């Protein structure tokens, strides 16, 4: 696949809020097949888009990419010997985690301005519901606020804000209590939302809310929804490489046990003489 395929896939994953790792070849010592600048994306299920070397380099990059996604830290993977056709390949692997999703409910000037500002600083936004959002801002100017806030609280969003006056906010929170919501839940609603700037225009209110959202984003605990679980790993019984166990991994079941391989060649060798390799690993 070409570099354009990588760019297109990266854009699709970003738009859908899905994590991936970007792998870039940064150094090559011949006779490795990869070239400096080759790139690929690796998704949490082990799928690869792009090119980062031959049959043995790819599973090593997948393994390191999944490790990088799990610990949320970039790394440089160095592959040499069999894994790089007797050459050396160094690959920079960078985890790319989805931008937070902000649901903005309402058509007020504050809502429209907040959406534009949030997208400018890298947030994803939506206006068609609160389910699955990291943060929710209700800016309907009094049209169904209580129902929307109750839905946001039930959704598990980390930040929930209400655009309103202080007087209206007190009334809405009282109504939530009357509906049976516990005090801990009610106090999760930031009402009025945003930093207190005193009397403000609708556009200034949007700025105040964005400032509060940015502060929340940088101090919030990691969400379980953001996490990528570490992938299980196995040792190729033929060559001894550690490979990630993913839906895309090359595998074979033998005598009730599933074995995983770095490439189709190792699997074929195992199929021909399983006893030879199983004996070597015991």
Beta strands, then each sheet from edge to edge (+ up, - down):
strand 1: 20-29
strand 2: 39-42
strand 3: 48-50
strand 4: 75-80
strand 5: 88-96
strand 6: 101-105
strand 7: 124-126
strand 8: 135-138
strand 9: 159-162
strand 10: 189-191
strand 11: 233-235
strand 12: 242-244
strand 13: 250-254
strand 14: 257-261
sheet 1: 3+ 2- 1+ 5- 4+
sheet 2: 7+ 6+ 8+ 9+ 10+
sheet 3: 11+ 12-
sheet 4: 13+ 14-
end
